[in-house]
Amino acid sequence: MPNIASAKKNMRKSRAATVRNRAQRSALRTALKKAKAADSAPDVKLAAVTLLDRAARKGLIHKNNAARNKSRLAKAANAQ
């Protein structure tokens, strides 16, 4: 446990960020699984793309990771 006030604050901030990131990453993964399902509607895929863009912009995932996933979703949509 830190003794310095700024270290205590940083610990609180990192805990809050961890919880927030975990929730957002989980929501993103769920959206991707729903979008990859064979019978998913176009609006489900669009929601997944939006979440990917936001996650990349916020630094939750790398921008290339988002681009790769978006490309795979588009490719799967065109194949159907």
KAURLIN-V76110 format. One record per backbone hydrogen bond with DSSP energy under -0.5 kcal/mol. CO is the residue of the C=O (numbers start at 1). NH is the residue of the N-H. Records with the same first field share a line. If there is no record, write none. Layout:
CO = NH ; NH
//
This chain:
4 = 8
5 = 9
6 = 10
7 = 11
8 = 12
9 = 13
10 = 14
11 = 15
12 = 16
13 = 17
14 = 18
15 = 19
16 = 20
17 = 21
18 = 22
19 = 23
20 = 24
21 = 25
22 = 26
23 = 27
24 = 28
25 = 29
26 = 30
27 = 31
28 = 32
29 = 33
30 = 34
31 = 35
32 = 36
33 = 37
34 = 37
37 = 40
41 = 44 ; 45
42 = 46
43 = 47
44 = 48
45 = 49
46 = 50
47 = 51
48 = 52
49 = 53
50 = 54
51 = 55
52 = 56
53 = 57
54 = 58
55 = 59 ; 60 ; 61
56 = 59
62 = 66
63 = 67
64 = 68
65 = 69
66 = 70
67 = 71
68 = 72
69 = 73
70 = 74
71 = 75
72 = 76
73 = 77
74 = 78
75 = 79
76 = 80
//
